[in-house]
Amino acid sequence: MATDNKNAVKLGFEQTLWATADKLRGHMDAAEYKHVVLGLIFLKYISDAFAEKYDELAGQKDQGADPEDRDEYLAENIFWVPKEARWAYLQGHATQPNIGNLIDDAMVAIENDNPRLKGVLPKDYARPSLDKRNLGGVVNLIAGIGLGDAESRSKDILGRVYEYFLSQFASAEGKKGGQFYTPQSVVRLLVEMLAPYKGRVYDPCCGSGGMFVSSEKFVEAHGGHIGDVSVYGQESNPTTWRLAMMNLAIRGIEANLGKEPADSFHRDMHPDLKADYIIANPPFNMSDWGGDRLKEDKRWAHGLPSTSNANFAWVQHFIHHLAPNGVAGFVLANGSMSSNSGGEGDIRRAIINANMVDCMVALPGQLFYSTQIPVCLWFLARNKRNGKGQEGKALRDRSGEILFIDARKLGRMADRTHRELSDDDLKAIAGTYHAWRGDSAAAYADIAGFCKAASLDEVRSAEYALTPGRYVGSELIEGDGEPFEDKMRRLSVELDEQFETGAVLEKSIRANLRALGFLNDEANTKG
């Protein structure tokens, strides 16, 4: 497999690497192997960046430059890599039985010399359960990334590989993987709609940092600079927090993710932050968020959130951190659009009456690794009367209106279980939003079955439900326009999900009855 030339950047490069790396993991679980591979990719990245600067300084020795002067690297925001941690040294020992110990020592040495990485890097390569021949194979595999010409040595190649591997590990881990990774098409849609061209970007449940990476890409794609946005985030899971720190460092993104992992509800690491853009994918329907200990919290300006479901605690946390002209875009379970349990309907009504709901998007099912249920996107704006949109363009007065987009029929199946939104889908959804906001050249018009700009009076008449399907109506075609085979495939998936849910409920009920003595162990224990 040639990865040391321009072919390395062609489509399929990441897939080929993944296929090889996956073979090397043997019987190791994806959740465990993830840290092995991603840690090595990060190590390769910082070693490559260091080597490039080292060669430059070595060529300037006659001008007094010293390639072993640590300050030369720190001055250009390049991580200092001590001799025992440099990739050439580790690769030279890849076939040795002590390669695990050498990598652990390298990680420790890098953290000691770079305080920004303290506590971030994985350091468990010497464990007996990790096959050292396979580990050496991964080292040699990763050695081929980023070599050769200047283009393939850029941080973007290793960044692309890191990002692709994150998605593949999320897919391999299934539901557990969804806790640290939001599908790229969903992230891109959020970013394209929010258009974070300049200012403070905040994600209080940032997972592996994909929202920030995509935001920086958006800025650069629109002629801005990577420093035009300031990144603030937080993540409660320690291993995921470390993934995010590495993911951002490999992209050269300066970010404040707090000094350590922490729960945004109970240890807000940015209590005084007022963000221009909030972009997030909080855990769906989280029941054990500790709401009973926060009943007097100042964030609950629109009502006390349910202690058994954190959805509207997240919504109010976002609102609390929004700047006067700030906008927020985030993912929530579909129930958030219409539920009235636990006071959710009252909170939703208060937010709508405060004129902060800007747009609602219903997405198709099967987009996420963590769940196949359909989800929705909420967009909130503190100031709908004016403000600025893409590249600083003035927005029209949208007060008294909410845009509803029904995108449930969009997307295509990327594999047997996962759906993706195409570039055309993203353009259709984001383009509609920007046309309605007034920061694009296109004129907005309602489209039956797809989008509708509804008045607040219409929403009140619908008892404050925010489900797009209630407003956009039906397409002006015979039937529903969905091919029979597609509909049967979709309904079969939904029926299968309902069967699975029913089986789980039946098992739980039987266990409870058995514990109460009303069902003996010889009874039918199906499920």
N, C-alpha and C positions, 0 to 999 in steps of 0.2 A: 504494500500500500504506500504509494508515494505521497508524502505530505510536506515535502520540503520545496515545493515550487508553487507556481501560480494556480495549479490545479487544486491546491489546498483550499482556495476560497470559493470554489464552485459549489453549486447545489449538490447535496449528497455527502459533503465532507463530514459534517457532524454525524450523520446517520451511520456512515462507515465506521467512524471512531466508536460510536456507541455500541454497534454490533460486536466489535472486537472486545471492547471493555466488558460488555455483558458476558461474553464467553469466559472471561478471566475470573469472574466472581464466583464461579463454581456453585456451591450450595449456600453461600452467604446471602442472608436476607437483604433486599434492596435498601431497607431503612438503615442497615449497618454499613453496607458497601458504599452508600451515598457519601458518607463522610471520608472514606478512604480516597475515593476518586476526586471529589471536589476539593479536598485539601491539597492533593497533589497538583491539580490544575492551578490552584492559587499559587502554590509554591513555584511552579514553572513560570507563571506570569511575573511574579516579582523578581525572579532570578533573571528572566529575559530582559526586563526593564533595567535591572542593575547592570547586566552584561553589556547592554548597548551604551550606557553611560561610561562604563569601565573602559570600553574600547576607545571611546571618544577622548577620555582623559589620558589614556595610554599613548595616544597619538600626539598629545600636547605636552609630553614630558620635557621636551626641550624648552617649553615656555613656563616651566615650573609646576605643571599640573601633577597631582599625585592621585593615581587611581585607587589608592587605599585610604584616602582621606574621607572619612564618614561625612563630614560637613558638606562636601561637594554634592553628595546625593540628597541630603536632607534639604539643602537650599533649593532644590528643584522638585521637592515633594516626591522623591524616589526612595523607596524603602531600602535601608542599608541591609545587605546580605552578607553575613560573616562567611569566612572561607569554608567552614564545615557544612554550610547550608546551601552552597551554590550548586546549581543543577548538574553541572559537569562532574562535580565530585560525587554526588549521589548516583548519577547514572553510571559512573565508573565502578560503583560497588553494587549495582542493581542485582547481580547474580549471587552476591554473598549472603550467607545465612543470617548475618546480623543487619541486613538492610532495614529491618523494622526499627531497630535501636538507633540507627544512623538518622532515619527520617524523624523520629521523635526528638532526638538531640537537635536536629536542624530547626524544628518548629520552636523548641524552647529558646534556642539561640536567637532566632528572629524576633520572638516576642520580647526577649530581654533588651535587644538593641532598638526596638521600635515600640515605644510605650502605647502607641495608638492601637496596636494589635494585641495588647495584653489580654489574655484569657479568651482569645478569639479562635486560635488555630487548633485543629484536632491533634492529639498527642497520644494515640493508642495503637500505633503501628506495630509495636513489638509484641502485642498480645498473642498467645499461643494459637488461638483460633483462626488467626489470619495466615493463610498459606503464603509463605515467603517467596516461593517460586512465582505464584500468581501476582504477588505484590511487585516483584521485579519486572514481570511482564507489563504491568500497568505503567511502571516508571518508564520503560522503554517505549511503550505506546505513546505516552504523553510527550516524550522527548521529541517526537516528530512534529508536534504542533508549534507553529510560529517560527520555524527556521527558514532560512533562505532570504528572499528579497525583503526590502523595507516594508512592502505592503503586507506580506504575511506575518511579519514580526510585530505588526501593530497590535495594540491591546484589544482591538475589536475582534480579532480572530479568537483569541483565548476567551474573550468575553462571550462571543457567540457559542463557543463550545460549552462553557460553563452554563449558559442560559438553556441550551438545548438539553444538556444532561439533567438540569433541574427538572425540566418538563418530563423527561423520560423516567426519572426516579419517582416523580409524583404519580405518573401513570402506573408504574410497577407496584407502588405502594397502595394504590387505590384510595379508599376513603381517608386513610391516615395521611397519605401524601398531600391531599387537598388542604391540609392544615397549614402547609408552608408555601403553597404555590397556587396562584390564580392563573387560569389559562390565558395565554398571550393575546388571543383575539378579544377577550373581555377587557384585559388591561388596555389594549390599544384603543378600544372603543371609548372607554372612560377618558383616556388622555385626549383623544381626538375631539371629544365633546367639550371637555373642560378647557382645552387649549391653554395650558400653563406656560405662557411665553415669558413671564418675568415675575419674580416675587417669592413668597414663602410657600413651600409645598409640604403638606403634613399628612402622615398616615399613622394613626395610633395603634394599628394592628398590622404591621408592615410585612409579616411573613418573611420571605427571603429577599424582599426589596425590589420586586419586579416593577411595582408602580413607579418607583423613583428612576429606575433604568429607562423605562419607557418615556417618562417625562423629560429626561435629559435628551433622549433621542428626538423627541418632538421639538425641543428648543433648537437643537442643532439643525434639524431638517428645515426649520423656518428662518434660518440665517442668524440665529442667536448664538450665544456662547454658553459653554457648560456652567459658567459661574453666574448666569443670569437668574438662576433659581437657587434658593437656599432650601436645603432638605432637612426636615425634622421628622423623626419617627420614633416608634416604640414597639417592642415585641416582648411578650411575657415568657415564651418558651425559650429556654437558654440555648438549645441546639439550633433552633431556627434563627435566633438573634445572631448567633455566630455565622450562620449561612449568609444572612443579610449583610453583615459587616464585610465578609469576604467578597460577596457579589458586588458591592459598591466599590470596594477598594480595587477590584480587578478592572473596573470601568473608570477609575480615577475620579470617582464622585466623592466629594467631601460631604459628610452627613453627620448630623447629631442624632444618634439613636439612643441617647442617654448613656450614662456610664456603665449600665448593666441591664440585663433583662428585667422587666417589671410590668405589672398589670396596670393598664391605663386607667381603670376605674378606681383602683385603690392606691396606686402610687404614680400619679401623673407626673412624668418627668419633664413636662413642658407646661407648667400650670399657668404661666402668663402669656403663652404664645397665642397670637391672633393671626391665623394663616390666610393667605390670599386664595389658596387652593387646598381643598381636602379631598383626598382620593383614597378609597379604602374598600376592603372586602372583609368585614368582620365575621366572626364565626356565626353560622346560622342558628337562630333559636336557642342560644346558649342559656341553659337553665341554672347552672351552678355558678353564677357570677358574683354572689355575695351582696345582692341588692339590699338585703335586710339590714346591713351595716351602713347603708348610705342614704337612709330615708330623708335626712335633712340636707343633703348635698345641694350646693348652689347651682349645679348644672341642670337640675330638673325644673327649669323655668316654665315648661309647658305641661307639667304634670308628673306625678310620681310613677316611674316605670314599674312594670311587673317584676316581682322578685323571682318569678319562674321563667322569664323570657327577657333576654337582654337587648332585643332588637331596638326598642325605643330608648333604652339607655344609651346605646351607641349613637342613635340619631341626635339625641340631645347633647351628647359629648361633642359631636361634630359641630353642632350649632354654637355651642359655648366657645369653641376655638376659632370660629370664623371671624375674619376682619370685617369692618363695616361694609366693604364692597366685595367680600369674599364669596366664593362659590364652592359647593361641595358636590361630589359625585361618588356614589357608593353602591355596593351590591347588598341586597337584602332578600330574604325568602319572600315568596309571593304573598304569604299571609299578612305581611306588614301593610299591604295595600287596602285590606278590607276588614281585618280582624277587629273585634270590639271587646275581646276578653282582656282581663287584667288592666283595664283602663287604657288600652292601646287606642281604641276609637276616640277617646277624649283627647289624648295627646295629639293624634293625627289631626283632629278637628282644629285644635289650637294652632298647630303649625300652619295649616291651610289658611285659617283666618288671619294669621300674622303675615300672609302673603309671601311666604318663603319658598313654597314648592314651585319649582320652575318647570320641571319636565319629568315625566315618568315613562320608562321604557320596559315593556314586557319582552323577555328574552325566551328563546326556545329551550327545551329541556336538553339534558345530556351534554351540556357544555363543560361541566365541572368534573374533576376526578373524585371529589368528596361526596357528591350526590348526583343523582340523575333527575332530581326534581327541577322544574323550571324556576328561575329566579327573575328578579326585576332590578332595574337601576333607578335610583332616586337622584335627582339633581335639585339642590337647594341653592337659593341666592338670597343674601341679606338685603340687597338693594336691587329690586327689579325695575325701578324707574329709570335708571341709567347705568353707568358703569362702562367697563371696557371689556372687549372680547378678544378674538384672535388678533395678535400683533398690535394690540392697543386700539383697535377700532371701536368707536362708540356704539353702544347697544341701544336699541329702541326701548321705549317704555312698555314693559310686559306686565305691569301690575294689573291685577284683576283677571289674569289668564294663566292657564296651565297647559303645556303642550303634552299630548299623549301620543305615544308611538307604540304600535303593536307589531313587534318583530318576531313573533312566535313562529312564523312560517319561513323565516330566513335560516341560513346556515346549511351546511352539508355534512354528511357523516364522514369523519376522517378515518374511522375504523369501526369495528362492530359496536362499540359502546360509547364513543365520543363524537360529538358534533363540533364543528368549527364555523365561525363567521368568516366569510371571504372578504377580500379587500373591497369588492363591490358592495357587500352588505354593510361594511363599516362606513363607506362613503354615503350610502343611502340614508343610514340612521343619523350619522353626525352631520351630514349636509342638510338634512331636514331641520335639525336643531339650530344650526347656525343661520339658516335662511330665516327661521322664525325669530331668532334673536336679533337679526339685522346686521350681523357682522360678516356676511358673505354677499357676493354679487347676485346670487340666485334669489328669486322671489318665492315667498312661501305661499302654499295653497294646501288646504285640507285634501287628503286623498282617502276616499272611502275604503275602510278595511285596513288602513295603515297609519294614518296620523290625523289628529284633530286638535285644534287650539280651542279649548273649552273655557268658558267664563267660570268665575268662582260661583256664580249663581247656579250654573249647571251642576257643578260639583256638589253644592249644598243640596240640590234637588236629588242627587244620587246618594244622599246620606253620607257624604264625605268619603265615599269609596274612591280609590285612585287606580282602579284596574283599567288599563287602556281599552280593553275590549268593550267596556260599557259605553265608551264615547266615540270610538272610531267607526262604529257600524260595520256593515258587511261590504265586501267587494261587489262591484256592480257586474257580477257574472252569474251564470247559472250554477247552482250548487255552491260549494265552498271553495272550489278551485284547486283542492288538494287531490292529486291522483290517488285512485283507489289503493294501489299497492303501497304508496307512501303512508296513506292513512292507516291501513291495516298493520303496517310495520310499527308505526308510532303507537297505535292503540294496543298492540301486542306487548310492546315494551311497558306501557303504562299499566296494563293488566298484570304483567309479571311483577312489577314493583308492588302493586296492591296485594298480590298473592304473598310476596315476601313479607310485607308489613303485617298481613293477617297471620302468617305463621309465627312471627315474633310475638305478636300480641297473644296468640293462643298459648304459646310456650310460657309466657309470663303469667297468664291467668291460671294455667295448670299448676305452675310452681307455687303460686299463692294459695290455691285450693289445697295442694298437697301439704303445705306448711300449716294450714289450719285443720288438717285432719279429715278433709272432705273428699280426698282423692288418694287412693293408695298407689304404691309403686307398681302394682300389677295392672293398673288401669292403662288404657291407651295413652302412650307418651309420644305421640307423633310430633315431629318438629324438634 
